[in-house]
Amino acid sequence: MSETAPNAPLPDIPSVERTFREVNDVTLHIVSAGDPADPVVVLLHGFPEFWYAWSAYIEWFVQAGYRVLVPDQRGYNRSEKPDGIRPYRVATLAEDIVALLATEACDSAHLVGHDWGGTVAWHVALRSPETVDRLGIVNMPHPTVFTDALQSNPRQRQKSQYICSFQEPNAPEKRVEQNQFDTWVSVMNGPSRSGTFSETDFERYRQAWAEPGAPAAMINWYRALVQYDTEPPRTQVAPPTLLIWGENDQALVPELAPESMELCAQSNLEQFPNATHWILHEYPERVGELLLAHIEA
């Protein structure tokens, strides 16, 4: 857990606050807002972001009558960063979110995730479906679909080569620290629409990435995926699911989106031909409208 100053300001909402909560044997930094009596929405960031990825969305959900929880997931920003690779198994990451709900005294919530946050959200819905009211995923395929694509789709294997590069011990985090995180800035800024991110955004991201132990912990999510990954106990997703997909994703082939929908009992796919993996930031108003309509349906 980080004792440093916050790396990004909170949205200007009267009810917003930061807390540190003991969740599944780690301490997580949580940004929350809204009336505790309102239905809960959990927003999960991906790599290499932190809670700030959802900062533009928090007020929308609160104004619509929801209690919003946005954690820094374990290993990120101001949350605790356990040593080693095993603590970052996807089953453990999913357990973090189920345990987070218990701190709100709610049995279930609407769950929304982007990128790795989407992977965690899929796994929560597959491992603990009773805890998910409605599921919203942004540019991340169903886990089984992704696993199958890595085995059978040469284009997806090529796009996922970076996962292999992350398996080297110690070196990837040292390289990104040595170049002052320019690599991760390029991952976000390079493929996204011009003007999507500001210099201020990247100042805040660089501060979060510079938290002691953060680069290794963030990369350990990928190492755990390779070394410890296990398929969820089921493939069929029970909660109603919305998948939002930017088709110009640099890391994922577009056919993964409709294939993922085939494994959902109730599903809706919204595709954006001109959006990239960073659709969350490229089209925030449209993405926010779709997510709100989905959880209110």
Secondary structure, 3 states (H helix, E strand, C coil): CCCCCCCCCCCCCCCCEEEEEEECCEEEEEEEECCCCCCEEEEECCCCCCHHHHCCCHHHHHHCCCEEEEECCCCCCCCCCCCCCHHHCHHHHHHHHHHHHHHCCCCCEEEEEECHHHHHHHHHHHHCHHHEEEEEEECCCCHHHHHHHHHHCHHHHHHCHHHHHCCCCCHHHHHHHHCCCHHHHHHHHCCCCCCCCCHHHHHHHHHHHCCCCHHHHHHHHHHHHHHHCCCCCCCCECCCEEEEEECCCCCCCCCHHHHHHCCECCEEEEEECCCCCCHHHHCHHHHHHHHHHHHHC
